């Protein structure tokens, strides 16, 4: 459910809401990370996307799935 909300908010440009949902997720999957990363990238926020990617790696999530 949360992944769908993150994806919807990202696609509609509501990245603040997407991030709030993402940050509130008790457990994030690769799909969760991909949604938020794609949202930042889609809206030209490359620095934020790179920072999130670094956070993903720090949390031990394998970017290759």
C-alpha positions in Angstrom: 0.0 0.0 0.0 2.7 2.5 1.0 4.7 1.7 -2.2 1.7 2.7 -4.3 1.3 5.9 -2.3 4.9 6.8 -2.8 4.7 6.1 -6.5 1.5 8.1 -6.9 2.8 11.1 -5.0 6.1 11.0 -7.0 4.3 10.8 -10.3 2.1 13.8 -9.4 5.1 15.9 -8.2 4.2 15.8 -4.5 7.6 14.8 -3.4 7.2 16.1 0.1 4.3 13.8 0.7 6.1 10.9 -1.1 9.0 11.4 1.3 6.7 11.5 4.4 5.1 8.2 3.4 8.5 6.7 2.6 10.0 7.8 5.9 7.1 6.4 7.8 7.4 2.9 6.2 8.2 0.3 8.9 10.0 -1.8 6.3 11.3 -0.6 2.9 11.8 -3.0 0.0 13.8 -2.4 -3.2 10.6 -1.4 -4.8 10.1 1.3 -2.2 13.6 2.7 -2.8 13.1 2.5 -6.6 9.9 4.5 -6.3 11.4 7.4 -4.4 14.6 7.4 -6.4 12.7 7.5 -9.7 10.5 10.3 -8.3 13.5 12.5 -7.5 15.1 11.7 -10.8 11.9 12.3 -12.8 11.6 15.8 -11.3 15.2 16.8 -11.8 16.4 16.3 -8.3 19.5 14.4 -9.0 21.3 15.4 -5.8 18.4 14.2 -3.7 18.3 10.9 -5.7 22.0 10.3 -5.1 21.6 11.1 -1.4 18.8 8.6 -1.2 20.8 6.0 -3.1 23.6 6.4 -0.5 21.1 6.0 2.3 19.8 2.8 0.6 23.3 1.3 0.5 24.0 2.4 4.1 20.8 0.6 5.2 22.2 -2.6 3.5 19.7 -2.7 0.6 21.3 -4.3 -2.5 20.4 -2.0 -5.4 20.5 -5.0 -7.7 17.6 -6.6 -5.9 
